[in-house]
Amino acid sequence: MPPRKRRKPDVIEDSKVEILPPGAQLPVDWKPLLMTAAVGLAGGWVASFIVGGSGLLRYAITGIIGALAAEHVSEKLGWRISVGHPWLDKVLVAAIGAMAVVLLARWIACGLSPI
């Protein structure tokens, strides 16, 4: 019996693969994402003065997570923080959330022992 010939698999170029309907693009508004990152970075930086920590990436991660968590909690509880400027209000909420995130992470890392 002669050896089988291997058939090359059909390869489709990346530029021809479409996940969305033809011609449609995924609408992404970058402005809110960049504002959330900037507010989170500023909030994480402010929080680092109170609870400690360093590093731009750590500021950004704790700040963004803290901003999202604190915004959600403050909205559900009906709390408002007003210091005169909407951007500063968001940074303050992000800083409070970042402090909570850092303290919660430390508490979990220490084996859930009392602080």
C-alpha positions as CSV (number, residue, x, y, z in Angstrom):
1,M,0.0,0.0,0.0
2,P,1.4,3.4,-0.9
3,P,1.9,5.9,1.9
4,R,-0.9,8.4,2.5
5,K,-0.4,11.9,1.3
6,R,-0.9,14.5,3.9
7,R,-3.3,17.2,3.0
8,K,-2.5,20.7,4.1
9,P,-5.1,22.2,6.4
10,D,-7.1,25.1,5.1
11,V,-5.7,28.2,6.7
12,I,-7.7,31.4,6.8
13,E,-5.8,34.6,7.1
14,D,-6.4,36.7,10.2
15,S,-7.6,39.6,8.2
16,K,-10.5,37.5,6.8
17,V,-11.8,36.2,10.1
18,E,-14.8,38.1,11.4
19,I,-16.4,37.5,14.8
20,L,-18.9,40.3,14.4
21,P,-21.3,40.7,11.5
22,P,-19.6,41.7,8.3
23,G,-18.4,45.3,8.4
24,A,-19.4,45.8,12.0
25,Q,-16.9,47.0,14.6
26,L,-16.9,46.6,18.3
27,P,-17.8,50.0,19.7
28,V,-15.3,50.9,22.4
29,D,-15.4,54.3,24.1
30,W,-11.9,54.8,25.4
31,K,-12.5,58.0,27.3
32,P,-14.3,56.4,30.3
33,L,-11.7,53.6,30.5
34,L,-8.9,56.1,30.5
35,M,-10.6,58.2,33.1
36,T,-11.2,55.2,35.4
37,A,-7.5,54.3,35.0
38,A,-6.4,57.8,35.8
39,V,-8.7,58.1,38.8
40,G,-7.7,54.7,40.0
41,L,-4.0,55.6,39.7
42,A,-4.5,58.8,41.6
43,G,-6.6,57.1,44.3
44,G,-4.0,54.3,44.7
45,W,-1.3,56.8,45.0
46,V,-3.2,58.8,47.7
47,A,-4.0,55.5,49.5
48,S,-0.3,54.5,49.6
49,F,0.5,57.5,51.8
50,I,-1.9,56.1,54.5
51,V,-1.6,52.3,54.2
52,G,1.9,52.1,52.6
53,G,2.9,50.5,49.4
54,S,4.8,51.5,46.3
55,G,4.9,51.0,42.6
56,L,3.0,52.4,39.7
57,L,1.3,49.1,38.8
58,R,0.3,48.5,42.4
59,Y,-1.2,52.0,42.7
60,A,-3.2,51.5,39.5
61,I,-4.5,48.0,40.4
62,T,-5.5,48.8,43.9
63,G,-6.9,52.2,42.8
64,I,-9.0,50.8,40.0
65,I,-10.4,47.9,42.0
66,G,-10.9,50.2,45.0
67,A,-12.6,52.9,42.8
68,L,-15.0,50.4,41.3
69,A,-15.8,48.7,44.7
70,A,-16.1,52.0,46.6
71,E,-18.3,53.6,43.9
72,H,-20.6,50.6,44.0
73,V,-20.9,50.5,47.8
74,S,-21.3,54.2,48.1
75,E,-24.0,54.2,45.4
76,K,-25.9,51.3,47.1
77,L,-25.7,53.0,50.5
78,G,-26.5,56.4,49.2
79,W,-23.3,58.1,50.4
80,R,-22.0,61.1,48.7
81,I,-18.6,62.7,49.0
82,S,-18.3,66.2,47.9
83,V,-15.1,68.2,48.1
84,G,-15.9,70.8,45.5
85,H,-14.8,69.2,42.2
86,P,-16.3,66.0,40.6
87,W,-12.8,64.7,39.7
88,L,-11.5,65.1,43.3
89,D,-14.7,63.4,44.6
90,K,-13.9,60.4,42.4
91,V,-10.2,60.3,43.5
92,L,-11.2,60.5,47.2
93,V,-13.7,57.6,46.7
94,A,-11.0,55.6,44.8
95,A,-8.5,56.3,47.6
96,I,-11.0,55.1,50.3
97,G,-11.7,52.0,48.2
98,A,-8.0,51.4,47.5
99,M,-7.2,51.5,51.3
100,A,-10.0,49.0,51.8
101,V,-8.6,46.7,49.1
102,V,-5.1,46.9,50.5
103,L,-6.2,46.3,54.0
104,L,-8.4,43.4,52.9
105,A,-5.5,41.8,50.9
106,R,-3.2,42.1,53.9
107,W,-5.8,40.6,56.2
108,I,-6.3,37.6,53.8
109,A,-2.5,37.3,53.3
110,C,-2.0,37.0,57.1
111,G,-4.3,34.1,57.4
112,L,-7.5,36.0,58.3
113,S,-6.2,36.9,61.7
114,P,-7.7,39.9,63.5
115,I,-5.9,43.2,62.7
